Each structure stands twice: as C-alpha cells, then as structure tokens.
Amino acid sequence: MTPKAFDAAAMALPGATMTIQWGDDQVYKVGGKMFAVLGGAVGRNGFSLKASDVAFEVLSEMGRATPAPYLARAKWLHFADLAAQDADEVTDWLKTAHGLIAAKLTRKVKAELGL
C-alpha cells in the first residue's frame, strides 16, 4: 500500500480528519480521538492503528505487527513497512480502528459527525 492510498482510505471514513503531529507524522482522528498514525516514531515507513482485542493478539503473535510503543495497553499495533501490506487488508483495519474509536465518542459528538 502507498502512503497516498492509506491517506485516501483513512480520509474516506465518516468524520475523519488528519493533522500533522510529532514532527511529520500524519495522525488520523475521528471526533478528536486518534485511530491511526502514518509515519510513526518507530519507523518512517510504518503505521500504527487501534486494533480489536483479537486482531491485536493474532497479528502480534504471528509477527505481522508489534505492539505500538506507548499505546500497546490500548491495543494499538505498529506495522514497520506500509509498502509490504495488502491495500484491502489495511483498508479493513482502518475501518475497524475508526469504528472502535467512534464507538467510544459521546452521543453529542457522534450526532455532530453524522455517525
């Protein structure tokens, strides 16, 4: 997957926004809460995202991803190389990450975002 395709997939999600933080990392948010990061402090070619409990365990045990630094307890995964990932799979992971974060937003924020 390319960074451009990652950006397009993340920004296509309802209420998604992107900010530049921590230098030049692209941080994707919904309702002001982050669900994915492109660039990540661990590696400039990688990305991190919120994962379900099952996906966190499976992907980290398989060695496809590592627990994200500082966010592992919140079930975030880090993938070292975006280019090595299947675009459809990453798009699905982004949808899941977005959904997990959006589900925790208040009713008021969800209504404002049309979720």
Secondary structure as UniProt FT lines:
FT   HELIX           3..11
FT   TURN            14..15
FT   STRAND          16..21
FT   TURN            22..24
FT   STRAND          25..30
FT   TURN            31..32
FT   STRAND          33..39
FT   TURN            40..42
FT   TURN            44..45
FT   STRAND          46..50
FT   HELIX           53..61
FT   TURN            62..63
FT   STRAND          66..67
FT   TURN            69..71
FT   HELIX           72..74
FT   STRAND          76..79
FT   HELIX           82..84
FT   HELIX           87..102
FT   TURN            103..104
FT   HELIX           107..113
//
